[in-house]
Amino acid sequence: MSDDAIAPMVEDPATGEMAPDDGPGVSALGLTWSTPLYRGATVAMFLSGLGFSAAAPQIASFLVNELDASLTVAGLYYLTSLTAPVAGYIVGSRSDRTGRRLGLFRICAVAGFLGWAGIAFSTQLWMPFLISAVVLGFAGAATSQLFAALHDALAAKPTVHNDGVVAIVRMALTAGWVVGPVAGAFLVAQTDARVMLFATAVCTLAQILPLGRLRDTMTGHAASVDKPAPHSTPGLRTMMPLLAFTGLYICVYAGESIKYAYLPIYMNGQLEFPAALSGAMIGIQPLVELLLMPLVVVLARRAGMMTLMVLGAGFGVAANLCFALTGTAIGLFAGQILMGGVWGVFAVLGIIVAQRLLPTAVATASAIFLSSTAISSALGGLAGGLGADAIGLPLVFLIPAGFALAAVIGLIVMARTPAAKGL
């Protein structure tokens, strides 16, 4: 008789369904550490966040200082990420047809290494643009494949800690984003931008190492996980709930590119805050986000995921109103703390909801959802640029407040639809 046959069953408050109980001595953290796939995914996501966030703030300076790009042309580089949703959909569809989550993850990680290394050694301005649009678009699908593999394993061996495991892996990605910008700036100061970009390439490739030789059939703490049965590509009607949710997420995320572009300018240029104060304000958001993530999982079990995401989008409205209307250090700190609340909710629950809205094609769902940040960044950049020119600082932050308000309304409506029932 298998362990599953005799394991005590308890109700999972997040889904209302019965799931095996791992016992009083097992926590989500313990389950993550003791299971090779979960542990490997956690370390891999930290490396992914570390590498990409180290390069993201430095790439424009690299284009200007090393390849003689103008500021305008350097800004256009970020539009190359618009190929990521297309590449993610292609990889996700292939994954759902074949069930090869970890194999495709490794291929995408190697593509990331080649892409970032190619940019590091670029000698012509067109090279980073082409590499980013073609190669790094596919590299970004590595994260979605890993979350799809996690979904398969958690679905094959469900416990009351499923969402907690996902939260821990997602926290590792956020932790990488906390450390990465500081590490990247330090490396550039000690060496140069090319060394830093090659270090990003190494981090991207190193994602493969924590997973060792694991395949889509996993043996670990619980039991073996078989390959998911192949699925046909879902039709548009089937994907509509996922696409609607992703569109609302884009509205929430669009404020990030506006904030990162204009909040430092506002603090340093108009308010003349000291550098230490400005840095503390920027750094408080990911810290709050990390602290809230474990709490979000607990609250979601009680209040429901959609309810929490409505609240999270509401935090986005309030945060941007603080940026636009207060003009004080306290007001901006409050705004950043509220933004930490936004991403403490959406960083944990967003990928879970996306996969549950398209349960027959979780790799496609993961890819569409995670790659949508490219679209939201482009939308935010365009809206912020036009808004800053039309109404100036700090009123430009009323634009992301409006986006977030639209997301609040949309999520309230969506929560009442059959597709979101039980979420």
NORWOHU-V71709 format. One record per residue. RES is the residue in three letters. OMEGA is omega in degrees with one decimal (none if undefined). BURIAL is 1 if it has 9 or more other C-alpha atoms within 8 Angstrom, else 0. Layout:
res=RES omega=OMEGA burial=BURIAL
res=RES omega=OMEGA burial=BURIAL
This chain:
res=MET omega=-178.3 burial=0
res=SER omega=176.8 burial=0
res=ASP omega=-178.4 burial=0
res=ASP omega=-174.8 burial=0
res=ALA omega=-176.9 burial=0
res=ILE omega=-178.6 burial=0
res=ALA omega=176.3 burial=1
res=PRO omega=-177.4 burial=0
res=MET omega=175.9 burial=0
res=VAL omega=178.8 burial=1
res=GLU omega=174.7 burial=1
res=ASP omega=-177.6 burial=1
res=PRO omega=-177.9 burial=1
res=ALA omega=-175.5 burial=1
res=THR omega=-174.7 burial=0
res=GLY omega=-178.0 burial=0
res=GLU omega=178.1 burial=0
res=MET omega=-179.4 burial=0
res=ALA omega=178.6 burial=1
res=PRO omega=177.1 burial=1
res=ASP omega=-179.4 burial=1
res=ASP omega=178.8 burial=1
res=GLY omega=-175.3 burial=0
res=PRO omega=-176.9 burial=0
res=GLY omega=-175.8 burial=0
res=VAL omega=177.0 burial=0
res=SER omega=175.7 burial=0
res=ALA omega=178.8 burial=1
res=LEU omega=178.3 burial=1
res=GLY omega=178.2 burial=0
res=LEU omega=179.2 burial=1
res=THR omega=-176.5 burial=1
res=TRP omega=-173.5 burial=1
res=SER omega=-178.5 burial=1
res=THR omega=-173.7 burial=1
res=PRO omega=-178.2 burial=1
res=LEU omega=-176.9 burial=1
res=TYR omega=179.0 burial=1
res=ARG omega=179.4 burial=1
res=GLY omega=179.3 burial=1
res=ALA omega=179.2 burial=1
res=THR omega=180.0 burial=1
res=VAL omega=-179.7 burial=1
res=ALA omega=-179.3 burial=1
res=MET omega=174.9 burial=1
res=PHE omega=178.9 burial=1
res=LEU omega=178.4 burial=1
res=SER omega=179.4 burial=1
res=GLY omega=178.8 burial=1
res=LEU omega=-176.4 burial=1
res=GLY omega=-175.2 burial=1
res=PHE omega=-177.9 burial=1
res=SER omega=174.6 burial=1
res=ALA omega=-177.2 burial=1
res=ALA omega=-171.6 burial=1
res=ALA omega=-179.3 burial=0
res=PRO omega=-172.2 burial=0
res=GLN omega=-170.8 burial=1
res=ILE omega=179.3 burial=0
res=ALA omega=177.5 burial=1
res=SER omega=177.5 burial=1
res=PHE omega=-179.2 burial=1
res=LEU omega=-178.7 burial=1
res=VAL omega=-172.0 burial=1
res=ASN omega=-175.3 burial=0
res=GLU omega=-174.3 burial=0
res=LEU omega=173.1 burial=1
res=ASP omega=175.5 burial=0
res=ALA omega=171.6 burial=1
res=SER omega=178.6 burial=0
res=LEU omega=179.4 burial=0
res=THR omega=-179.6 burial=0
res=VAL omega=178.0 burial=0
res=ALA omega=177.9 burial=1
res=GLY omega=179.8 burial=0
res=LEU omega=179.9 burial=0
res=TYR omega=-175.1 burial=1
res=TYR omega=176.6 burial=0
res=LEU omega=178.8 burial=0
res=THR omega=179.6 burial=1
res=SER omega=179.1 burial=1
res=LEU omega=174.5 burial=1
res=THR omega=-175.8 burial=1
res=ALA omega=178.4 burial=1
res=PRO omega=179.0 burial=1
res=VAL omega=179.0 burial=0
res=ALA omega=179.4 burial=1
res=GLY omega=178.6 burial=1
res=TYR omega=178.9 burial=1
res=ILE omega=-179.8 burial=0
res=VAL omega=-179.6 burial=1
res=GLY omega=178.6 burial=1
res=SER omega=177.6 burial=1
res=ARG omega=-179.8 burial=0
res=SER omega=-179.0 burial=1
res=ASP omega=177.6 burial=1
res=ARG omega=-173.2 burial=1
res=THR omega=-174.8 burial=1
res=GLY omega=-177.1 burial=1
res=ARG omega=-177.4 burial=1
res=ARG omega=-172.5 burial=1
res=LEU omega=175.4 burial=1
res=GLY omega=178.3 burial=0
res=LEU omega=175.0 burial=1
res=PHE omega=-178.9 burial=1
res=ARG omega=178.3 burial=1
res=ILE omega=179.7 burial=1
res=CYS omega=178.4 burial=1
res=ALA omega=176.4 burial=1
res=VAL omega=176.3 burial=1
res=ALA omega=177.3 burial=1
res=GLY omega=177.4 burial=1
res=PHE omega=-179.1 burial=1
res=LEU omega=-178.8 burial=1
res=GLY omega=-178.8 burial=1
res=TRP omega=176.2 burial=1
res=ALA omega=177.4 burial=1
res=GLY omega=177.2 burial=1
res=ILE omega=-179.4 burial=1
res=ALA omega=-177.1 burial=1
res=PHE omega=-178.9 burial=0
res=SER omega=178.0 burial=1
res=THR omega=179.4 burial=0
res=GLN omega=-174.6 burial=0
res=LEU omega=-176.4 burial=1
res=TRP omega=-173.5 burial=0
res=MET omega=177.9 burial=1
res=PRO omega=179.6 burial=1
res=PHE omega=-179.0 burial=1
res=LEU omega=-179.1 burial=1
res=ILE omega=-179.1 burial=1
res=SER omega=-176.7 burial=1
res=ALA omega=-172.8 burial=1
res=VAL omega=-172.1 burial=1
res=VAL omega=-175.8 burial=1
res=LEU omega=174.2 burial=1
res=GLY omega=177.2 burial=1
res=PHE omega=179.9 burial=1
res=ALA omega=-178.7 burial=1
res=GLY omega=-179.8 burial=1
res=ALA omega=179.5 burial=1
res=ALA omega=-178.4 burial=1
res=THR omega=-178.9 burial=1
res=SER omega=178.3 burial=1
res=GLN omega=179.8 burial=1
res=LEU omega=177.1 burial=1
res=PHE omega=175.0 burial=1
res=ALA omega=177.0 burial=1
res=ALA omega=175.9 burial=1
res=LEU omega=-179.9 burial=1
res=HIS omega=-179.4 burial=1
res=ASP omega=-178.4 burial=1
res=ALA omega=-179.5 burial=1
res=LEU omega=178.2 burial=1
res=ALA omega=-179.9 burial=0
res=ALA omega=179.1 burial=0
res=LYS omega=-174.8 burial=1
res=PRO omega=173.0 burial=1
res=THR omega=177.8 burial=1
res=VAL omega=-178.1 burial=1
res=HIS omega=-176.6 burial=1
res=ASN omega=-177.8 burial=1
res=ASP omega=176.9 burial=1
res=GLY omega=177.0 burial=1
res=VAL omega=178.0 burial=1
res=VAL omega=179.8 burial=1
res=ALA omega=-179.7 burial=1
res=ILE omega=178.6 burial=1
res=VAL omega=179.7 burial=1
res=ARG omega=176.2 burial=1
res=MET omega=178.6 burial=1
res=ALA omega=176.7 burial=1
res=LEU omega=178.1 burial=1
res=THR omega=178.1 burial=1
res=ALA omega=175.3 burial=1
res=GLY omega=178.5 burial=1
res=TRP omega=175.9 burial=1
res=VAL omega=-175.4 burial=1
res=VAL omega=-170.8 burial=1
res=GLY omega=-178.3 burial=1
res=PRO omega=178.0 burial=1
res=VAL omega=179.9 burial=1
res=ALA omega=179.2 burial=1
res=GLY omega=179.2 burial=1
res=ALA omega=178.6 burial=1
res=PHE omega=-178.5 burial=0
res=LEU omega=177.0 burial=1
res=VAL omega=-179.1 burial=1
res=ALA omega=-177.1 burial=0
res=GLN omega=-177.9 burial=0
res=THR omega=173.2 burial=0
res=ASP omega=-174.2 burial=1
res=ALA omega=-178.6 burial=1
res=ARG omega=177.3 burial=1
res=VAL omega=179.2 burial=1
res=MET omega=179.9 burial=1
res=LEU omega=177.6 burial=1
res=PHE omega=175.0 burial=1
res=ALA omega=174.7 burial=1
res=THR omega=177.2 burial=1
res=ALA omega=-179.9 burial=1
res=VAL omega=176.8 burial=1
res=CYS omega=-179.6 burial=1
res=THR omega=177.8 burial=1
res=LEU omega=-177.3 burial=1
res=ALA omega=174.3 burial=1
res=GLN omega=-176.5 burial=1
res=ILE omega=-170.1 burial=1
res=LEU omega=-176.6 burial=0
res=PRO omega=-179.5 burial=1
res=LEU omega=177.1 burial=1
res=GLY omega=-178.8 burial=0
res=ARG omega=178.0 burial=0
res=LEU omega=175.9 burial=1
res=ARG omega=-175.8 burial=0
res=ASP omega=166.3 burial=1
res=THR omega=-169.4 burial=1
res=MET omega=168.3 burial=1
res=THR omega=-176.7 burial=1
res=GLY omega=-175.3 burial=1
res=HIS omega=-171.6 burial=0
res=ALA omega=-175.4 burial=0
res=ALA omega=179.1 burial=0
res=SER omega=179.4 burial=0
res=VAL omega=-178.4 burial=1
res=ASP omega=176.0 burial=0
res=LYS omega=176.2 burial=1
res=PRO omega=177.0 burial=0
res=ALA omega=-179.6 burial=0
res=PRO omega=178.4 burial=0
res=HIS omega=172.2 burial=1
res=SER omega=179.7 burial=0
res=THR omega=-177.3 burial=0
res=PRO omega=178.3 burial=0
res=GLY omega=-176.9 burial=0
res=LEU omega=-179.3 burial=0
res=ARG omega=179.3 burial=0
res=THR omega=-175.7 burial=0
res=MET omega=-174.0 burial=1
res=MET omega=177.7 burial=0
res=PRO omega=178.0 burial=1
res=LEU omega=-178.8 burial=1
res=LEU omega=177.9 burial=0
res=ALA omega=179.1 burial=0
res=PHE omega=179.1 burial=1
res=THR omega=177.4 burial=1
res=GLY omega=177.6 burial=0
res=LEU omega=175.9 burial=1
res=TYR omega=177.5 burial=1
res=ILE omega=178.4 burial=1
res=CYS omega=178.9 burial=1
res=VAL omega=-172.9 burial=1
res=TYR omega=-177.8 burial=1
res=ALA omega=179.7 burial=1
res=GLY omega=-178.1 burial=1
res=GLU omega=-178.8 burial=1
res=SER omega=176.5 burial=1
res=ILE omega=-178.7 burial=1
res=LYS omega=-177.3 burial=1
res=TYR omega=178.7 burial=0
res=ALA omega=-167.1 burial=0
res=TYR omega=179.6 burial=1
res=LEU omega=176.1 burial=1
res=PRO omega=178.1 burial=1
res=ILE omega=180.0 burial=1
res=TYR omega=-177.8 burial=1
res=MET omega=-173.9 burial=1
res=ASN omega=-175.3 burial=1
res=GLY omega=-175.4 burial=0
res=GLN omega=-177.9 burial=0
res=LEU omega=177.4 burial=0
res=GLU omega=176.5 burial=0
res=PHE omega=172.7 burial=0
res=PRO omega=-176.9 burial=0
res=ALA omega=-179.3 burial=0
res=ALA omega=179.7 burial=0
res=LEU omega=178.8 burial=0
res=SER omega=179.0 burial=1
res=GLY omega=178.5 burial=0
res=ALA omega=179.0 burial=0
res=MET omega=179.3 burial=1
res=ILE omega=-174.9 burial=0
res=GLY omega=-176.3 burial=1
res=ILE omega=-176.0 burial=1
res=GLN omega=-179.1 burial=1
res=PRO omega=177.1 burial=1
res=LEU omega=177.6 burial=1
res=VAL omega=179.6 burial=1
res=GLU omega=-179.5 burial=1
res=LEU omega=-178.7 burial=1
res=LEU omega=-175.8 burial=1
res=LEU omega=-172.5 burial=1
res=MET omega=178.7 burial=1
res=PRO omega=-179.9 burial=1
res=LEU omega=-179.1 burial=0
res=VAL omega=179.7 burial=1
res=VAL omega=180.0 burial=1
res=VAL omega=-178.8 burial=0
res=LEU omega=180.0 burial=1
res=ALA omega=178.0 burial=1
res=ARG omega=-177.4 burial=1
res=ARG omega=-172.3 burial=0
res=ALA omega=-175.7 burial=0
res=GLY omega=-176.2 burial=1
res=MET omega=-177.7 burial=1
res=MET omega=177.6 burial=1
res=THR omega=179.5 burial=1
res=LEU omega=-179.8 burial=1
res=MET omega=171.0 burial=1
res=VAL omega=178.5 burial=1
res=LEU omega=179.1 burial=1
res=GLY omega=177.0 burial=1
res=ALA omega=175.8 burial=1
res=GLY omega=173.7 burial=1
res=PHE omega=178.3 burial=1
res=GLY omega=176.1 burial=1
res=VAL omega=-177.7 burial=1
res=ALA omega=-178.8 burial=1
res=ALA omega=-177.9 burial=1
res=ASN omega=173.5 burial=1
res=LEU omega=174.9 burial=1
res=CYS omega=178.8 burial=1
res=PHE omega=-172.4 burial=1
res=ALA omega=-165.3 burial=1
res=LEU omega=-173.4 burial=0
res=THR omega=179.8 burial=1
res=GLY omega=179.5 burial=1
res=THR omega=177.9 burial=0
res=ALA omega=179.8 burial=0
res=ILE omega=-179.8 burial=0
res=GLY omega=179.8 burial=1
res=LEU omega=174.0 burial=1
res=PHE omega=178.2 burial=1
res=ALA omega=178.7 burial=1
res=GLY omega=-179.7 burial=1
res=GLN omega=176.2 burial=1
res=ILE omega=177.0 burial=1
res=LEU omega=176.9 burial=1
res=MET omega=172.6 burial=1
res=GLY omega=175.3 burial=1
res=GLY omega=177.9 burial=1
res=VAL omega=-173.4 burial=1
res=TRP omega=169.2 burial=1
res=GLY omega=177.7 burial=1
res=VAL omega=-170.5 burial=1
res=PHE omega=-179.3 burial=1
res=ALA omega=-179.9 burial=1
res=VAL omega=-169.2 burial=1
res=LEU omega=-173.9 burial=1
res=GLY omega=-177.1 burial=1
res=ILE omega=179.0 burial=1
res=ILE omega=179.5 burial=1
res=VAL omega=179.9 burial=1
res=ALA omega=180.0 burial=1
res=GLN omega=-179.5 burial=1
res=ARG omega=176.2 burial=0
res=LEU omega=176.1 burial=1
res=LEU omega=-171.5 burial=1
res=PRO omega=179.7 burial=0
res=THR omega=-178.7 burial=0
res=ALA omega=-171.7 burial=1
res=VAL omega=178.0 burial=1
res=ALA omega=176.0 burial=1
res=THR omega=178.9 burial=1
res=ALA omega=-179.3 burial=1
res=SER omega=-177.7 burial=1
res=ALA omega=-179.7 burial=1
res=ILE omega=-177.4 burial=1
res=PHE omega=-174.2 burial=1
res=LEU omega=-179.5 burial=1
res=SER omega=-179.6 burial=1
res=SER omega=178.7 burial=1
res=THR omega=177.1 burial=1
res=ALA omega=179.2 burial=1
res=ILE omega=-178.2 burial=1
res=SER omega=177.6 burial=1
res=SER omega=177.6 burial=1
res=ALA omega=178.5 burial=1
res=LEU omega=179.7 burial=1
res=GLY omega=179.2 burial=1
res=GLY omega=179.5 burial=1
res=LEU omega=-178.6 burial=0
res=ALA omega=179.9 burial=1
res=GLY omega=179.0 burial=1
res=GLY omega=178.6 burial=0
res=LEU omega=-178.4 burial=0
res=GLY omega=179.4 burial=1
res=ALA omega=179.0 burial=1
res=ASP omega=-174.7 burial=0
res=ALA omega=-173.8 burial=0
res=ILE omega=173.7 burial=0
res=GLY omega=178.3 burial=1
res=LEU omega=5.0 burial=1
res=PRO omega=-174.7 burial=1
res=LEU omega=177.9 burial=1
res=VAL omega=-179.3 burial=1
res=PHE omega=171.9 burial=1
res=LEU omega=179.8 burial=1
res=ILE omega=176.3 burial=1
res=PRO omega=174.2 burial=1
res=ALA omega=176.9 burial=1
res=GLY omega=175.9 burial=1
res=PHE omega=-178.5 burial=1
res=ALA omega=177.6 burial=1
res=LEU omega=176.2 burial=1
res=ALA omega=178.1 burial=1
res=ALA omega=177.5 burial=1
res=VAL omega=-178.5 burial=1
res=ILE omega=-179.2 burial=0
res=GLY omega=179.7 burial=1
res=LEU omega=176.2 burial=1
res=ILE omega=178.9 burial=1
res=VAL omega=-177.3 burial=0
res=MET omega=-179.4 burial=1
res=ALA omega=-178.2 burial=1
res=ARG omega=-178.4 burial=0
res=THR omega=178.7 burial=0
res=PRO omega=-177.1 burial=0
res=ALA omega=-177.3 burial=0
res=ALA omega=-179.0 burial=1
res=LYS omega=178.4 burial=0
res=GLY omega=-179.3 burial=0
res=LEU omega=none burial=1
